[in-house]
């Protein structure tokens, strides 16, 4: 059976399982159709150019908010992130690791030559974090705001990366709408699919649904402004539909890709974890990969412990469960995020502490970059 047809059938099976779990039929049927359309046509539609964005003309700095934009929901999404600063950061790191296994995304990142070593990866992902934080803290309605200017700058970088990839690639669509949507998933998908596993808590005891709705609206808006067509945008008005689409992408694209990643995955994954170690010293490539797959419901088995390598010397392998240290870190992270943060009274103290600790690490990385230490092995 052709891979595309198999993915279509798998997508329908995934939506059917969601319906059996109690999802709204109308939303799930819509999710099934959107997922099928995304997997079939998303790879064929370029990420940049006429008709592929929700902002001003290509090359302009004009940002036009979508007609469905809701400022109250957008701010609710911003507050939800700030409330869970550390655990949202962890979710996004796991998402970024997962999309490194997507060949088209990995190829574009390799061409930029800004993510292949711990030092360059640290600079790139710190810059990405800065942009993201400006969106979570800023005002998109004010053209002079940092958030507004950041979105314009990121749009320009995406255009430049796509043009460079087009020149150096045989493909007519080196960076597609599907690639953009998978990147969108990296920043929000795991946070809405498995908040309890990540230790993500609502802003109040009765606000989980409203928080998730605001968070989804936030990323629906950001993706629109960065060039994702409404047709392919995985963040929908319905939370149930959004979760069904995200779950379909997880099952049909991300999990299979992590099981059989491209050769360069090991190098880029190690660069990501070793680079961001400066902000989160417990990061470990083996533990991080295992934790990411665990979040996705794809626990590593003994037969999955083969190395992911780059080159001939195996220097960049991310192999299996790792040694005792990696196993300890994996179990520690799971215990903190799934158990300790799940206890309300502990969450009330531990969550703010972890939020402050990470914010302080980011502050030090900017103010005293000479103190930044990254792993080089």
Protein Blocks (a to p, Z undefined) as FASTA:
>chain_A
ZZklmmmmmmmmmmmmmmmnopafklmmmmmmmmmmmmmmmmmpcfbdehiacbdcehia
bdcddfkbcfklmmmmmmmmmmmmmmmmmmmmmmmmmmmmpmklmmmmmmnopmmbfklm
mmmmmmmmmmmmmmmmmcfklmkbmklmmmmmmmmmmmmmmmmmmmmpcbfblbcfklmm
mmmmmmmmmmmmmmmlnopacfbfklmmmmmmmmmmmmmmmmmmnopafklombdfblkl
mmmmmmmmmmmmmmmmmmmccfklmmmmmmmmmmmmmmmmmbcfklmmmmmmmmnopacd
fklmcccdedjkommgcehjbpfklmmmmmmmmmmmmmmmmpmklmmmmmmmmmmmmmmm
mmmmmmmmmlpccdfZZ
